[in-house]
């Protein structure tokens, strides 16, 4: 017998569950479909949350070493129990995913563990059951890109396998120097692996500001991570004892590793729901085109999150989920911004939003740059921080902020001020004349603005 859904969301990641819960709050009867045993998608189960748990552990290890070395506070050499650390990670994930189950129940959202595919413009198959719907939202996320021609070997990991924390290999190679690859380098180097990062572009974190990336590059090397940029992996061979990578470019030679992480990006899972059967347009990369209201070319079908293309970030998906739910319920809403902040939770953290100087130049936009070095921040030095930078890109005529990059401890926590400033059309004067608490890292944003205005007294 065919079942019917008033409002059905396919995918229970950050975008999907946010959309389902928002629609339920607005009075809709909602069905949420996902094949996982727990809600939360990649982010909660095998991405954002487990990675941040391990990154916190890595930071504690580093701080213990630095305090013993430079601050006269002695600790025993950190001993790492992988079983306990893995259990801690899993417990945090379980707590959050369990909490989502409770939130769904409280809102009377019907959850179905299954895989949905479209069979028509208003129909679905969910594990052999026929469903019809009034409105649907595609929120099935993305999956790691698998490099072609690589052998099938358990020592070659994607990001999911890397976060399982199976072991700490003596020699670990990471192919791809984007956010995920750099975070894994941060974790495994702290746990004792010798890590080598191989990046095809001429810098790691290719989309980020070059000055900030140089600070991160130097910090990673100081932590024992070897970084090869402008380097291509041309061949991979799995032997009995190791995985051998043949490289070309700035580094020309072979690398032998006990394990390798592929971290070269993610691809849309859009094709897995067969949207074309519903008439939904999808391109060769699996990206589903949507407008600012997250509506596809079919009025009754919306798409949110990674299936709609870059940037593939959880917070973008969440905002799209709210927009889709509100529009579907008859409200006026849109994701009418290009300001999607990015954070690499490395040590130090790298965070940016809006245009970098290079991007503004490429776009032909008249701009200027101002910055403040964290070496002159009392709070940074007193907290054990090293080299860091706050860099602002602004319009020289209006003094409005166009972009911001920060690198240093907890840089990601400072980014919201800059994002809000750009969204609100704030000027350098607005930032500089807003009283910032002292001593804080947030002062560096004000100091950078003061420097551009010629009123800085802290440098």
LUMKE-366180 format. One record per residue (C-alpha): residue in one letter; x, y negated, z negated. Coordinates in steps of 0.05 Angstrom, whole numbers, plus 32768, in hexadecimal, padded with zeros to 4 digits. Layout:
residues N
+------+------+------+------+
: ronu :    X :    Y :    Z :
+------+------+------+------+
:    A :    X :    Y :    Z :
...
+------+------+------+------+
END
This chain:
residues 459
+------+------+------+------+
: ronu :    X :    Y :    Z :
+------+------+------+------+
:    X : 8000 : 8000 : 8000 :
:    X : 801B : 7FBC : 8013 :
:    X : 802C : 7F8E : 7FD9 :
:    X : 8029 : 7F42 : 7FDB :
:    X : 8053 : 7F0B : 7FBD :
:    X : 803F : 7EC3 : 7FB7 :
:    X : 8087 : 7EAB : 7FB2 :
:    X : 80C0 : 7EDD : 7FBA :
:    X : 810A : 7ECF : 7FAF :
:    X : 813C : 7F00 : 7FCE :
:    X : 817C : 7EFF : 7FA5 :
:    X : 8185 : 7EF1 : 7F5A :
:    X : 81C6 : 7ECA : 7F59 :
:    X : 81CC : 7E83 : 7F3E :
:    X : 81A3 : 7E68 : 7F77 :
:    X : 8170 : 7E9F : 7F78 :
:    X : 815F : 7EA3 : 7F2F :
:    X : 815F : 7E56 : 7F29 :
:    X : 812E : 7E53 : 7F63 :
:    X : 8102 : 7E8A : 7F46 :
:    X : 8100 : 7E6B : 7F01 :
:    X : 80F2 : 7E25 : 7F1B :
:    X : 80B9 : 7E3D : 7F46 :
:    X : 809C : 7E63 : 7F0B :
:    X : 80A1 : 7E24 : 7EE1 :
:    X : 8079 : 7E00 : 7F17 :
:    X : 8042 : 7E33 : 7F12 :
:    X : 8052 : 7E65 : 7F49 :
:    X : 804C : 7EB1 : 7F42 :
:    X : 8093 : 7EC6 : 7F52 :
:    X : 80B4 : 7F07 : 7F68 :
:    X : 8100 : 7F0B : 7F63 :
:    X : 8123 : 7F43 : 7F89 :
:    X : 816C : 7F59 : 7F81 :
:    X : 818E : 7F9D : 7F87 :
:    X : 81BA : 7F93 : 7F49 :
:    X : 81A9 : 7FB2 : 7F06 :
:    X : 81B1 : 7F6C : 7EE7 :
:    X : 819F : 7F26 : 7EFD :
:    X : 81D3 : 7EF1 : 7F0B :
:    X : 81F1 : 7F06 : 7F4E :
:    X : 823B : 7F03 : 7F5C :
:    X : 8246 : 7EC6 : 7F30 :
:    X : 8231 : 7EE4 : 7EEE :
:    X : 8241 : 7F2D : 7EFC :
:    X : 8283 : 7F2C : 7F21 :
:    X : 8298 : 7EE4 : 7F31 :
:    X : 8294 : 7EA3 : 7F0C :
:    X : 8288 : 7EBC : 7EC5 :
:    X : 82B7 : 7EF8 : 7EC2 :
:    X : 82EE : 7ED1 : 7EE4 :
:    X : 82E7 : 7E98 : 7EB2 :
:    X : 82EA : 7EC9 : 7E78 :
:    X : 832C : 7EE5 : 7E92 :
:    X : 8346 : 7E9F : 7EA1 :
:    X : 8338 : 7E8B : 7E59 :
:    X : 8360 : 7EC7 : 7E41 :
:    X : 8398 : 7EB4 : 7E70 :
:    X : 8399 : 7E6D : 7E55 :
:    X : 839C : 7E86 : 7E0D :
:    X : 83D8 : 7EB2 : 7E1F :
:    X : 83FC : 7E78 : 7E40 :
:    X : 83ED : 7E48 : 7E07 :
:    X : 8407 : 7E7A : 7DD4 :
:    X : 8448 : 7E81 : 7DFB :
:    X : 8450 : 7E35 : 7E02 :
:    X : 8442 : 7E27 : 7DB8 :
:    X : 8476 : 7E5A : 7DA4 :
:    X : 84A8 : 7E3E : 7DD4 :
:    X : 849F : 7DF2 : 7DCF :
:    X : 8475 : 7DE1 : 7D92 :
:    X : 8496 : 7E08 : 7D59 :
:    X : 8459 : 7E33 : 7D4D :
:    X : 846D : 7E7B : 7D50 :
:    X : 8441 : 7EB5 : 7D66 :
:    X : 8450 : 7EFD : 7D74 :
:    X : 8456 : 7F0D : 7DBE :
:    X : 840E : 7F13 : 7DD7 :
:    X : 83F8 : 7F5C : 7DDE :
:    X : 83C3 : 7F68 : 7E12 :
:    X : 8390 : 7F9F : 7E09 :
:    X : 836F : 7FA4 : 7E4D :
:    X : 8336 : 7FCF : 7E33 :
:    X : 8322 : 7F9B : 7DFE :
:    X : 832A : 7F61 : 7E2F :
:    X : 8301 : 7F85 : 7E63 :
:    X : 82CC : 7F94 : 7E2F :
:    X : 82CA : 7F4C : 7E19 :
:    X : 82BF : 7F36 : 7E62 :
:    X : 8288 : 7F69 : 7E6B :
:    X : 8266 : 7F54 : 7E2A :
:    X : 8263 : 7F0B : 7E3F :
:    X : 8247 : 7F1F : 7E83 :
:    X : 8214 : 7F4C : 7E62 :
:    X : 81FE : 7F15 : 7E32 :
:    X : 81F2 : 7EE4 : 7E6B :
:    X : 81D0 : 7F15 : 7E9A :
:    X : 81A5 : 7F2E : 7E61 :
:    X : 8191 : 7EE7 : 7E52 :
:    X : 8179 : 7EDF : 7E99 :
:    X : 814D : 7F1C : 7E92 :
:    X : 812D : 7EFC : 7E55 :
:    X : 8123 : 7EBA : 7E7A :
:    X : 8102 : 7EDE : 7EB4 :
:    X : 80D3 : 7F03 : 7E85 :
:    X : 80C0 : 7EC3 : 7E60 :
:    X : 80AD : 7EA3 : 7EA2 :
:    X : 8087 : 7EE2 : 7EB9 :
:    X : 80B4 : 7EE9 : 7EF6 :
:    X : 80AD : 7F2F : 7F12 :
:    X : 80F2 : 7F4C : 7F1F :
:    X : 80FC : 7F85 : 7F50 :
:    X : 813D : 7FAD : 7F55 :
:    X : 8142 : 7FB9 : 7F9F :
:    X : 815A : 7FA3 : 7FE3 :
:    X : 812C : 7F79 : 800E :
:    X : 812D : 7F70 : 8059 :
:    X : 80FD : 7F49 : 8085 :
:    X : 80CE : 7F6F : 80B2 :
:    X : 80A8 : 7F32 : 80CC :
:    X : 809B : 7EE9 : 80C2 :
:    X : 8076 : 7EF6 : 8081 :
:    X : 8088 : 7F3D : 8070 :
:    X : 80C0 : 7F64 : 804E :
:    X : 80D7 : 7FAA : 8041 :
:    X : 80F0 : 7FB5 : 7FFA :
:    X : 810F : 7FFA : 7FF4 :
:    X : 80D9 : 8019 : 801F :
:    X : 809F : 7FF1 : 8003 :
:    X : 8079 : 7FC0 : 802F :
:    X : 8070 : 7F7A : 8015 :
:    X : 8051 : 7F3A : 8030 :
:    X : 805E : 7EF4 : 8016 :
:    X : 8046 : 7EAD : 801B :
:    X : 808B : 7E8E : 8012 :
:    X : 80D0 : 7EAE : 800C :
:    X : 8115 : 7E96 : 7FF9 :
:    X : 8155 : 7EB7 : 8014 :
:    X : 818A : 7EB4 : 7FDD :
:    X : 81B5 : 7EF2 : 7FE9 :
:    X : 81F9 : 7ECF : 7FE2 :
:    X : 823B : 7EE4 : 8001 :
:    X : 826F : 7F1A : 7FFD :
:    X : 82BC : 7F1B : 8004 :
:    X : 82D9 : 7F19 : 8049 :
:    X : 82FE : 7F5A : 805A :
:    X : 833B : 7F50 : 8086 :
:    X : 8338 : 7F7C : 80C4 :
:    X : 8369 : 7FB4 : 80CE :
:    X : 837C : 7FBD : 8085 :
:    X : 837F : 8004 : 8069 :
:    X : 8349 : 801D : 803A :
:    X : 8370 : 8024 : 7FFA :
:    X : 835B : 801C : 7FB1 :
:    X : 8398 : 7FF0 : 7FA4 :
:    X : 837C : 7FBB : 7FD4 :
:    X : 8349 : 7F93 : 7FAC :
:    X : 8316 : 7F5E : 7FBC :
:    X : 8303 : 7F2B : 7F87 :
:    X : 82D0 : 7F5A : 7F68 :
:    X : 8303 : 7F91 : 7F5E :
:    X : 8336 : 7F5F : 7F44 :
:    X : 8305 : 7F4A : 7F0D :
:    X : 82FA : 7F91 : 7EF8 :
:    X : 833E : 7F8C : 7ED6 :
:    X : 8350 : 7FD4 : 7EE8 :
:    X : 839A : 7FC9 : 7ED8 :
:    X : 83D1 : 7F95 : 7ED9 :
:    X : 83FE : 7FA7 : 7F13 :
:    X : 8447 : 7F98 : 7F0D :
:    X : 8448 : 7F78 : 7F52 :
:    X : 8407 : 7F57 : 7F6B :
:    X : 83FF : 7F36 : 7FAF :
:    X : 83C5 : 7F07 : 7FBC :
:    X : 83B4 : 7EF8 : 8004 :
:    X : 8390 : 7EB5 : 8005 :
:    X : 83A1 : 7E77 : 7FDC :
:    X : 835B : 7E5B : 7FD4 :
:    X : 8337 : 7E52 : 7F92 :
:    X : 8329 : 7E9C : 7F85 :
:    X : 836F : 7EB2 : 7F97 :
:    X : 838F : 7E7D : 7F6C :
:    X : 8363 : 7E8E : 7F30 :
:    X : 8376 : 7ED7 : 7F37 :
:    X : 83C0 : 7EC3 : 7F3A :
:    X : 83B5 : 7E9B : 7EF9 :
:    X : 8395 : 7ED7 : 7ED6 :
:    X : 83C4 : 7F0E : 7EEB :
:    X : 8405 : 7EE7 : 7EE3 :
:    X : 83F1 : 7ED8 : 7E9B :
:    X : 83E2 : 7F22 : 7E90 :
:    X : 8428 : 7F34 : 7EA6 :
:    X : 8426 : 7F41 : 7EF1 :
:    X : 8458 : 7F23 : 7F21 :
:    X : 8429 : 7F01 : 7F52 :
:    X : 8436 : 7EEB : 7F99 :
:    X : 8403 : 7EBF : 7FBE :
:    X : 8403 : 7EBE : 800A :
:    X : 83DC : 7E85 : 802B :
:    X : 83D5 : 7E7A : 8076 :
:    X : 83CA : 7E2E : 8070 :
:    X : 8403 : 7DFE : 8061 :
:    X : 83EC : 7DF6 : 8018 :
:    X : 83C5 : 7E1E : 7FE5 :
:    X : 837F : 7E04 : 7FD7 :
:    X : 837D : 7DEB : 801F :
:    X : 8341 : 7DBC : 8016 :
:    X : 835D : 7D98 : 7FD9 :
:    X : 8388 : 7D5A : 7FD3 :
:    X : 83D1 : 7D67 : 7FE5 :
:    X : 83EF : 7D40 : 7FAA :
:    X : 83C5 : 7D68 : 7F78 :
:    X : 83D5 : 7DA9 : 7F9C :
:    X : 841F : 7D9C : 7F95 :
:    X : 8417 : 7D97 : 7F4A :
:    X : 83F0 : 7DD9 : 7F49 :
:    X : 8422 : 7DFB : 7F76 :
:    X : 845C : 7DE7 : 7F48 :
:    X : 8435 : 7DFE : 7F0B :
:    X : 8427 : 7E42 : 7F28 :
:    X : 8470 : 7E4C : 7F3A :
:    X : 8483 : 7E37 : 7EF3 :
:    X : 8454 : 7E6E : 7EDB :
:    X : 847A : 7EA1 : 7F05 :
:    X : 844B : 7EA3 : 7F41 :
:    X : 846D : 7EA5 : 7F85 :
:    X : 8448 : 7E7D : 7FB9 :
:    X : 8452 : 7E84 : 8005 :
:    X : 842B : 7E52 : 802F :
:    X : 8427 : 7E4F : 807C :
:    X : 842F : 7E9B : 8079 :
:    X : 8406 : 7ED1 : 809C :
:    X : 83FF : 7F1A : 8089 :
:    X : 840A : 7F3D : 80CC :
:    X : 8408 : 7F86 : 80B4 :
:    X : 83F5 : 7FAF : 8077 :
:    X : 840C : 7FF5 : 8067 :
:    X : 83F6 : 801E : 802C :
:    X : 842C : 804F : 8017 :
:    X : 842B : 8082 : 7FDF :
:    X : 8450 : 8053 : 7FAF :
:    X : 8438 : 800D : 7FC4 :
:    X : 8415 : 7FDF : 7FF5 :
:    X : 8446 : 7FBE : 8026 :
:    X : 8434 : 7F7B : 8046 :
:    X : 8459 : 7F62 : 8083 :
:    X : 8459 : 7F16 : 8086 :
:    X : 8468 : 7EE2 : 80BA :
:    X : 8471 : 7E96 : 80B5 :
:    X : 8493 : 7E6F : 807E :
:    X : 849F : 7EB2 : 805C :
:    X : 84B6 : 7EE5 : 808F :
:    X : 84BF : 7F2A : 8072 :
:    X : 849D : 7F60 : 804A :
:    X : 847D : 7F62 : 8005 :
:    X : 8473 : 7FA0 : 7FDD :
:    X : 843B : 7F9F : 7FAA :
:    X : 8419 : 7FCF : 7F7B :
:    X : 83D7 : 7FAD : 7F8B :
:    X : 83BD : 7F79 : 7FBC :
:    X : 8382 : 7F49 : 7FB5 :
:    X : 8360 : 7F33 : 7FF5 :
:    X : 8346 : 7EEC : 7FE8 :
:    X : 833A : 7ECD : 802C :
:    X : 82F4 : 7EB3 : 8023 :
:    X : 82AC : 7ECB : 8021 :
:    X : 8278 : 7EDA : 8055 :
:    X : 822D : 7ECF : 8054 :
:    X : 8201 : 7F0A : 8043 :
:    X : 81C9 : 7EEC : 806D :
:    X : 81C8 : 7F25 : 80A0 :
:    X : 81B9 : 7F59 : 806A :
:    X : 8171 : 7F41 : 8065 :
:    X : 8165 : 7F43 : 80B1 :
:    X : 814A : 7EFB : 80B3 :
:    X : 8145 : 7EFE : 80FF :
:    X : 8109 : 7F2C : 80F8 :
:    X : 80E5 : 7EF3 : 80D6 :
:    X : 80FB : 7EC2 : 810C :
:    X : 812E : 7EA0 : 80DF :
:    X : 8169 : 7E84 : 8105 :
:    X : 81AD : 7EA1 : 80F0 :
:    X : 81F0 : 7E95 : 8111 :
:    X : 8228 : 7EC5 : 8122 :
:    X : 8249 : 7EB9 : 80DE :
:    X : 8209 : 7ECC : 80BA :
:    X : 81FA : 7E84 : 80A6 :
:    X : 81B1 : 7E71 : 80A1 :
:    X : 81A3 : 7E28 : 80B5 :
:    X : 8178 : 7DFF : 8085 :
:    X : 8164 : 7DB7 : 807F :
:    X : 816C : 7D8C : 8041 :
:    X : 812F : 7DAD : 8022 :
:    X : 814F : 7DF2 : 802B :
:    X : 8119 : 7E05 : 805D :
:    X : 812D : 7E31 : 8098 :
:    X : 810E : 7E2B : 80DE :
:    X : 80D4 : 7E54 : 80C2 :
:    X : 80AA : 7E27 : 8095 :
:    X : 8099 : 7E5E : 8062 :
:    X : 80E1 : 7E76 : 805A :
:    X : 8119 : 7E52 : 8035 :
:    X : 8163 : 7E63 : 802D :
:    X : 8193 : 7E4D : 7FF7 :
:    X : 81DA : 7E58 : 7FE0 :
:    X : 8213 : 7E7A : 8004 :
:    X : 81E6 : 7E92 : 803E :
:    X : 81E0 : 7E49 : 8053 :
:    X : 822B : 7E3F : 805B :
:    X : 8263 : 7E19 : 8039 :
:    X : 8271 : 7E06 : 8004 :
:    X : 8260 : 7E4A : 7FE7 :
:    X : 825B : 7E35 : 7F9E :
:    X : 822B : 7E49 : 7F67 :
:    X : 8218 : 7E02 : 7F53 :
:    X : 8204 : 7DF1 : 7F9A :
:    X : 81D9 : 7E2F : 7F9D :
:    X : 81B7 : 7E1C : 7F5B :
:    X : 81A5 : 7DD6 : 7F74 :
:    X : 818C : 7DF3 : 7FB6 :
:    X : 8162 : 7E25 : 7F8E :
:    X : 8140 : 7DED : 7F68 :
:    X : 8133 : 7DC6 : 7FA9 :
:    X : 8115 : 7E03 : 7FCD :
:    X : 80E7 : 7E13 : 7F93 :
:    X : 80CF : 7DCB : 7F8C :
:    X : 80C3 : 7DC2 : 7FD7 :
:    X : 809F : 7E05 : 7FDB :
:    X : 8072 : 7DED : 7FA2 :
:    X : 8060 : 7DAD : 7FC6 :
:    X : 8090 : 7D7D : 7FA5 :
:    X : 80BF : 7D4D : 7FC7 :
:    X : 8107 : 7D64 : 7FC0 :
:    X : 8147 : 7D69 : 7FE8 :
:    X : 8191 : 7D79 : 7FDF :
:    X : 81A4 : 7D36 : 7FFE :
:    X : 81EE : 7D35 : 7FEC :
:    X : 8231 : 7D4D : 8005 :
:    X : 824F : 7D46 : 7FC0 :
:    X : 825B : 7D8E : 7FAA :
:    X : 8293 : 7D8F : 7F77 :
:    X : 82C9 : 7DC5 : 7F7A :
:    X : 82F4 : 7DE0 : 7F41 :
:    X : 832E : 7E11 : 7F41 :
:    X : 8333 : 7E2B : 7EFA :
:    X : 837E : 7E34 : 7EFF :
:    X : 83B2 : 7E1D : 7ECD :
:    X : 83AF : 7DE1 : 7ED6 :
:    X : 8369 : 7DDA : 7EF0 :
:    X : 835E : 7DB9 : 7F34 :
:    X : 831D : 7D95 : 7F3F :
:    X : 8303 : 7D68 : 7F77 :
:    X : 82C5 : 7D49 : 7F95 :
:    X : 82B6 : 7D1C : 7FD0 :
:    X : 82EC : 7D0A : 8002 :
:    X : 8336 : 7D13 : 7FFA :
:    X : 8363 : 7CDE : 8019 :
:    X : 8373 : 7D0E : 8052 :
:    X : 8329 : 7D1A : 8060 :
:    X : 8319 : 7CD0 : 805E :
:    X : 8352 : 7CC3 : 808F :
:    X : 833B : 7CFA : 80BD :
:    X : 82F5 : 7CDD : 80BC :
:    X : 8310 : 7C98 : 80CE :
:    X : 82F7 : 7C7B : 808D :
:    X : 831B : 7C3E : 8071 :
:    X : 8330 : 7C50 : 802B :
:    X : 8363 : 7C46 : 7FF4 :
:    X : 837E : 7C74 : 7FBE :
:    X : 838D : 7C68 : 7F75 :
:    X : 83A7 : 7C99 : 7F42 :
:    X : 83BD : 7CA3 : 7EFA :
:    X : 83F1 : 7CD7 : 7EE5 :
:    X : 83DF : 7D03 : 7EAB :
:    X : 8427 : 7CFF : 7E93 :
:    X : 8413 : 7CBA : 7E79 :
:    X : 83D5 : 7CD4 : 7E55 :
:    X : 83DE : 7CD9 : 7E0A :
:    X : 83A6 : 7D0C : 7E04 :
:    X : 83C5 : 7D38 : 7E3A :
:    X : 840A : 7D38 : 7E1A :
:    X : 83EF : 7D41 : 7DD3 :
:    X : 83C8 : 7D7E : 7DEB :
:    X : 8403 : 7D9F : 7E0B :
:    X : 83F0 : 7D8C : 7E52 :
:    X : 8425 : 7D84 : 7E88 :
:    X : 8424 : 7D63 : 7ECC :
:    X : 83E0 : 7D4D : 7EE4 :
:    X : 83BD : 7D17 : 7F0C :
:    X : 837B : 7CF1 : 7F14 :
:    X : 8375 : 7CD7 : 7F5B :
:    X : 833B : 7CAC : 7F75 :
:    X : 832B : 7C9C : 7FBD :
:    X : 8302 : 7C5C : 7FC6 :
:    X : 82E9 : 7C29 : 7FF8 :
:    X : 8317 : 7BEC : 7FF6 :
:    X : 82DD : 7BBC : 8007 :
:    X : 82A6 : 7BD4 : 7FD9 :
:    X : 82D3 : 7BF7 : 7FA5 :
:    X : 82A1 : 7C31 : 7FA6 :
:    X : 82BE : 7C75 : 7F96 :
:    X : 82C2 : 7CA5 : 7FD1 :
:    X : 82E5 : 7CE1 : 7FB2 :
:    X : 830C : 7CF9 : 7F76 :
:    X : 833F : 7D2F : 7F67 :
:    X : 8357 : 7D43 : 7F22 :
:    X : 838B : 7D75 : 7F0E :
:    X : 839D : 7D88 : 7EC7 :
:    X : 8380 : 7DAD : 7E8B :
:    X : 8333 : 7DAD : 7E8E :
:    X : 8332 : 7D82 : 7ECC :
:    X : 82F1 : 7DA3 : 7EE0 :
:    X : 82CF : 7D85 : 7EA3 :
:    X : 82E2 : 7D3F : 7EB9 :
:    X : 82C8 : 7D46 : 7EFF :
:    X : 827F : 7D38 : 7EEE :
:    X : 828D : 7CEF : 7EDE :
:    X : 82AB : 7CE5 : 7F23 :
:    X : 8273 : 7D0B : 7F46 :
:    X : 823F : 7CE0 : 7F22 :
:    X : 8266 : 7CA1 : 7F33 :
:    X : 8265 : 7CB1 : 7F7D :
:    X : 821B : 7CC5 : 7F7B :
:    X : 8209 : 7C84 : 7F58 :
:    X : 8233 : 7C58 : 7F86 :
:    X : 8260 : 7C44 : 7F4C :
:    X : 829A : 7C14 : 7F59 :
:    X : 82DF : 7C14 : 7F3B :
:    X : 82C8 : 7BDB : 7F0E :
:    X : 828E : 7C06 : 7EF4 :
:    X : 82BE : 7C3D : 7EE2 :
:    X : 82F4 : 7C11 : 7EC4 :
:    X : 82C4 : 7BE7 : 7E9B :
:    X : 82A1 : 7C24 : 7E7D :
:    X : 82C1 : 7C2F : 7E3A :
:    X : 82E2 : 7C74 : 7E38 :
:    X : 82F3 : 7C94 : 7DF5 :
:    X : 833C : 7C96 : 7DE1 :
:    X : 8362 : 7CC2 : 7DE3 :
:    X : 833F : 7CED : 7E17 :
:    X : 834F : 7D08 : 7E5B :
:    X : 8312 : 7CE3 : 7E77 :
:    X : 833A : 7CA3 : 7E6D :
:    X : 8364 : 7CB7 : 7EA9 :
:    X : 8329 : 7CA9 : 7ED6 :
:    X : 8321 : 7C63 : 7EB9 :
:    X : 836D : 7C58 : 7EBC :
:    X : 836E : 7C6A : 7F06 :
:    X : 8337 : 7C38 : 7F13 :
:    X : 835B : 7C03 : 7EE9 :
:    X : 839A : 7C0F : 7F11 :
:    X : 8377 : 7C00 : 7F52 :
:    X : 835B : 7BC0 : 7F35 :
:    X : 839F : 7BA9 : 7F1B :
:    X : 8389 : 7BAB : 7ED2 :
:    X : 83AB : 7BEA : 7EB9 :
:    X : 83D5 : 7BE2 : 7E7A :
:    X : 83E2 : 7C2C : 7E6C :
:    X : 8416 : 7C35 : 7EA3 :
+------+------+------+------+
END
